[in-house]
Amino acid sequence: MATITKLLPTLAAFAVMALTMALGVWQVGRAHEKDALAGRYDALAKAPPIDLGAEILDIPPSLEFHPVNAKGIWLPEQAVFLDNKVHQGHVGFQVLMPLRLEGSDMHVLVNRGWLPAAGDRSQMPQPKTPVGVVDIHGFLRSAPDRFKELSETYREGRIWENVTVERYAAWSKLKLQPMILYQTDAVEDGLVRLWIRPDAGSERNIGYALQWFGLSALTAFFWLRHFFRRKAPDVA
């Protein structure tokens, strides 16, 4: 019985230490991934921009964050609004609008930026949209592979919970480039374009890792203290 009494706490302590160490290592790995992505982002920022045209881009993942230029005409009637986006404490939408590339039937879906939501959700935002041919500058990103959705209904009219190129192409019936263009132009259109760097949050990951490693060390300390403390002398 005494052996079991000592064995069970030992197994529990070792399980906690193994789990917390694994979580700490995972958080460090996430931080390194973000830092590597940030290095790639900074390197690509100096690269000459790609001019988008009628040909579909090859190997989209290799073009993540690559600067691009696009020339064409906005299609505001086919804009969609990405819901629940917060800027400086205010809830709003990110405006995603297709740009028909000049001289072709090819389009690119452009994230034009953020707009505040009106009090009445039945009133759709009306972003200022230039008429005629425009030059757009920005960088390419693929949509996230995984995201959380509250239900199978990911859109309500033109208000969408999540947007991917595949979903948008099926809805709009447009021929699209396989990545989303994030606009960076300083245009007087009332939209906010403050895109988060890919390394955002790496310090937080390191902080989480230190917490997990600290919990593992604390568990080891109490286990050692429990099993190797001296027995108090018996008092007659």
Sequence and secondary structure as in RCSB ss.txt:
>XXXX:A:sequence
MATITKLLPTLAAFAVMALTMALGVWQVGRAHEKDALAGRYDALAKAPPIDLGAEILDIPPSLEFHPVNAKGIWL
PEQAVFLDNKVHQGHVGFQVLMPLRLEGSDMHVLVNRGWLPAAGDRSQMPQPKTPVGVVDIHGFLRSAPDRFKEL
SETYREGRIWENVTVERYAAWSKLKLQPMILYQTDAVEDGLVRLWIRPDAGSERNIGYALQWFGLSALTAFFWLR
HFFRRKAPDVA
>XXXX:A:secstr
 HHHHHHHHHHHHHHHHHHHHHHHHHHHHHHHHHHHHHHHHHHHHTS  EE  SS  SSGGGGTT EEEEEEEE 
GGG EEEEEEEETTEEEEEEEEEEEETTSSEEEEEEEEEEE  SSTTS        SEEEEEEEEE   S    S
SS  EETTEES   HHHHHHHH  EEEEEEEEE    SSS B     TTTTHHHHHHHHHHHHHHHHHHHHHHHH
HHHS       
